[in-house]
Amino acid sequence: MKTRWLVVLLLFGLAAFPAFAQDNTLTLVTHDSFNVSESVLAAFEAETGIRVEILRGGDAGTMLNQSILSKSNPLGDVLFGVDNTFLGRALDEDLFVPYESPLLESVPEALRLDAEFRVTPIDYGDVCLNYDIAYFEKNDLPLPASLQDLTRLEYKGLLVVQNPATSSPGLAFLLATVGAFGTEGDYTYLDFWADLVANDVLVTEGWEDAYFGQFTAGGGGGTRPLVVSYASSPPFTIVEETGQPTTGSITADDTCFRQIEFAGILRGTDNLEAAQMWIDFMLGPAFQEDLPMQMYVFPANQNAALPDEFAQFAAIPENPAVVPFEDINAGREEWIRAWTEVVLR
Amino acid sequence: MDTGLDRSRAALIRLPLRYGLLLVPAVFLALFYFYPLVSILAVGLTPGGQPDLTGFAEIVTSAYYRHTLGFTLAQAALSTALTLLLALPGAYVFARYDFPAKSLLMALATLPFVLPTVVVAAAFSALVGPRGLVNEGLMFLLGLESPPVQLERTLAIILIVHVFYNYAVALRIIGSYWANQNPRMEEAARVLGAAGWRLWWEIRLPILRPALLAAGTLVFIFTFTSFGVVLILGGPRFATLEVEIYRQTANLLNLPMAAALSLVQIGLMLVMMAVYTRMQRRAAADVVSAASAARPPRSRRARMLVFGNLLFMAVMLFAPLLALMARSFTAGGEGFTTRYYELLFANVRGSVLFVPPMRAVGNSLVFALATTALAVALGLITVYLLSQRGSRWANWLDPLFMMPLATSAVTLGFGYIIALDKPPLNLRASPVLIPLAHTLVAMPFVVRSVLPAKRSITPHLPEAARVLGASPWQVWRFVDLPLISRGLIVGAVFAFTVSMGEFGASLFIARPNTPTMPVVIFRLLGQPGAANYGQALAMSVLLMVVCAVGFILIERLRTVGMGEF
């Protein structure tokens, strides 16, 4: 008898969880693509005595939505990885408390989209087509010179893109097509996408799956030599023996879209001071100079030095396709919905 | 002296206590089932605070949502037809022939049914996915550079997995119905010259009609609410209503649309459950107990039929599970290694998981134990509530308590995140949210396992005990409990297994610091690289073992068929 009650007691006892430790720990909510050198992070922890926990919540959009859905019980202290394509939603939902970092003055005006300092620009990158150099050489295929070229027969079955509903580069590429073809007229972005579908475009849920899984030069045994990625991706494919990358990016006019990534302090944090120190740290030289080789992007702080490979092989397109920030916020959902109907159904 | 007065006074005192106790499951249901449901209703019908039916209008007018609804129905219909077609020969073999280890095989065939969807998705990916055994073998044998079998992200793989899942359901329902049919009719038809197609079309299928309809409706319901299979294996191109509700919430943050879709889903499910209840009653009513017509296969043809069917079952049902186990040791293609199991213990800061994967095993176990305790306690009270003789409540309380079973887990999870994240009930950050959701799903299983046993207790037994001076507690402890204990244990194991494998609701409500095993498997499967893939498979194997053990326990303890399901 007694033992039986003990078991019952144990069952309920186990169900009561120990409270989560909160002593000077900073939780960073971010997307799956977030990376930082362990040494850089360790230096911050040693210097400040703050322990940093990194909570990856899926792709940028999913992670942001998760934070919005639990905003009355925030998942962490700082959110990093909301970009200009989703900024409007985050600001509308009043997710962040303002903080003006003293380091902001080293950030170019063009990257500072929020005048109220609710978010701080950390990095930017251009979402562009990447190609497998060996594949194009072997097949003696010219590179597509415009988005329109992708609908031609010789590029049939070569391209992999990401679902704009679930992936931030996917959304950026959709915006590039919105910028390039417009939403009205004889040939809109949707006509272009219909042609891409006819040309056997492959859609993945996220960037990782597209690049490492489906891209021929991504190392995952993929079958697609063209992928939507970043203009700054090629330095990561440099082969040691030759010093040359195995991939290149296409930066022709109106084929790319510029993404700016922001960090913000989540409303409801009980660790405001640590959160502000973390924002300063993210804009500081150690993190900013670590960024390019960790996340394939350019540092927002213009005083940060670029790594050699980056300076040499990462391209910056002169004329990316442009869609103003306010238009994105107004049109995003409708464009994604229309895109889903044309491409996925 | 005046014992009669004493007794009635005692009864008077006991009355509030008794009803108070009985109120507990009702309050639980109201708070954690109807309240979230009402919240969905509110968000769906009044998205901006005002009554607004544009969400519903959009479901009808927009080609996109019409297509989603159409696809949900079409894939369910196709899966059902395919399952019935493939299960029919099996049912024939099981109804007509006796062969060694027959009941063991029947039991084994039911195993997939208790496996979590994430495990099954991982198993099929390990078998026929781009990194699966079949592709690796073919690439090696034929010297190919790319995987020749491309089943991922196709309708075919969704259908195959649905057949895998529901084959046993159809086999059991049709097989046992068939075995109980009097074989005279068929013999007469044979004597009169019916053979081949004619025999099937004009005699056997009409006889089986009630069983076919019951099995078909049940399989349709299961595949209609398919979530994990379509989400993981279907890729972005395919979406059932369930998947769409999840995407609208997690990816697009379009809560009014998710709510509208949830309401459509709930409505359709209620209709289908009503249809199923009717069908099941008819299939059960027609059973006449006839002497078993099963005999050993004598002719060569009969032996071929039995053997062929058993081979088919073995390949379809066990190949994926074996592939999963094999692949969990060889995912990277560099030979046998236990590396992926070891990685489960590591907490890498670069990993997509917030905690070491092994923590999820602990979480799942704790959640499952809590769920079991809650579901058993509440289920038991519910059983007593429902089995009160002559109670006019029982008739309409019964379907009420079964409603969570008819509500999809995704809908439930969605309801939880929109309803339970603000005062008065702010449980969003609390780890109890998961056991609460799991209890709702598991409680009907407990009730269904215990109720028949409780109802079978003749009232004389407790009465006799009472006359002999036993206190109510003693009556319960020494009369009721021993009689219902078998059903109680079955129910408890069911609750435990259901909780371990629950995916739809957990995906919505599990916080990154307390993930469950299925959620971790899902996250790992979505990541590139052999290490993530190998870990997903390793964890799937662990989960499969837990569910298989639970399943064996249920099979051994269960006395009657599928209970009341």
Interface residues (C-beta under 8 A of the other chain):
Chain A: V8 L11 F12 L14 A15 F17 F20 D32 N35 E38 L41 E53 I54 L55 R56 G57 G58 G61 T62 N65 Q66 I68 L69 S70 S72 N73 L75 R89 N163 A165 T166 V203 T204 E205 G206 E208 D209 Y211 F212 G213 G218 G220 G221 T223 E333 I336 R337 T340 E341 L344 R345
Chain B: S62 A63 Y64 H67 P130 S146 P147 G235 P236 R237 R247 T249 A250 N251 L252 L253 N254 R349 G350 S351 V352 L353 F354 V366 L369 A370 T372 A373 I417 D421 K422 N426 R428 A429 P431 V432 P435 R511 P512 N513 T514 R523 G526 Q527 P528 G529
